C-alpha cells in the first residue's frame, strides 16, 4: 500500500462525510477531526505513540459507526489497513 492509495481513501472519506444524511454536528465533528488526524499522519509521520492514538481512534470510530454508516466504516477499515501496511 502506498501513500497515493491512502490519500485516495482519505478523499473518499471526506466525500462520504459531506454526503451524510443526518448532518449531526457531533458526528461531523468527530469524523472531520479523524480525517484531519489521518491527513496529519500522512503529511508528517510522527512518533509511534501518536500513531497508536490514531489507530485507536480509527478503530473506535469503526465500532461507533458500524451500524449507522457502513460506507464510512468500510473506508475507515481500508485506511486502517493501509496505515498498518505502511508501518504507521
C-alpha positions as CSV (number, residue, x, y, z in Angstrom):
1,X,0.0,0.0,0.0
2,X,1.4,3.4,-0.9
3,X,0.6,7.0,0.2
4,X,-1.3,7.7,-3.0
5,X,-3.8,5.0,-2.3
6,X,-4.2,6.1,1.3
7,X,-4.8,9.7,0.0
8,X,-7.5,8.3,-2.2
9,X,-9.1,6.6,0.7
10,X,-8.9,9.9,2.7
11,X,-10.6,11.7,-0.2
12,X,-13.4,9.0,-0.3
13,X,-13.9,9.6,3.5
14,X,-14.2,13.3,3.0
15,X,-16.7,12.9,0.2
16,X,-18.8,10.5,2.4
17,X,-18.6,12.9,5.3
18,X,-20.0,15.6,3.0
19,X,-22.8,13.3,1.9
20,X,-24.0,12.2,5.3
21,X,-27.8,12.5,5.5
22,X,-28.1,13.1,9.2
23,X,-25.7,16.0,9.4
24,X,-25.4,15.6,13.2
25,X,-22.9,18.2,14.3
26,X,-21.2,15.8,16.7
27,X,-20.9,13.1,14.1
28,X,-19.5,15.6,11.6
29,X,-17.0,17.0,14.1
30,X,-15.8,13.6,15.1
31,X,-15.3,12.4,11.5
32,X,-13.7,15.7,10.4
33,X,-11.3,15.5,13.3
34,X,-10.4,11.9,12.4
35,X,-9.9,12.9,8.8
36,X,-7.6,15.7,9.9
37,X,-5.6,13.4,12.1
38,X,-5.1,10.9,9.2
39,X,-4.1,13.7,6.9
40,X,-1.6,14.9,9.5
41,X,-0.1,11.4,9.8
42,X,0.4,11.3,6.0
43,X,2.0,14.7,5.9
44,X,4.4,14.3,8.8
45,X,4.9,10.8,10.2
46,X,5.0,11.1,13.9
47,X,6.3,9.1,16.8
48,X,4.7,5.7,17.5
49,X,2.6,6.8,20.4
50,X,0.8,9.4,18.3
51,X,0.3,6.7,15.6
52,X,-1.1,4.3,18.2
53,X,-3.6,7.0,19.2
54,X,-4.6,7.4,15.5
55,X,-5.1,3.7,15.0
56,X,-7.1,3.6,18.3
57,X,-9.2,6.5,17.1
58,X,-9.9,4.8,13.8
59,X,-10.9,1.5,15.5
60,X,-13.2,3.4,17.9
61,X,-14.9,5.1,15.0
62,X,-15.3,1.9,13.1
63,X,-17.1,0.4,16.1
64,X,-19.2,3.5,16.6
65,X,-20.3,4.0,13.0
66,X,-20.6,0.3,12.0
67,X,-24.4,0.1,12.0
68,X,-25.4,3.6,11.1
69,X,-22.7,4.4,8.4
70,X,-21.4,1.2,6.8
71,X,-19.8,3.0,3.9
72,X,-17.8,5.2,6.2
73,X,-16.9,2.1,8.3
74,X,-15.6,0.4,5.2
75,X,-13.4,3.3,4.2
76,X,-12.1,3.6,7.7
77,X,-11.2,-0.1,7.7
78,X,-9.3,0.3,4.4
79,X,-7.5,3.4,5.8
80,X,-6.5,1.5,9.0
81,X,-5.2,-1.4,6.9
82,X,-3.3,1.0,4.7
83,X,-1.7,2.7,7.6
84,X,-0.7,-0.6,9.2
85,X,0.9,-1.8,6.0
86,X,2.9,1.4,5.8
87,X,4.1,1.0,9.4
88,X,2.1,3.8,10.8
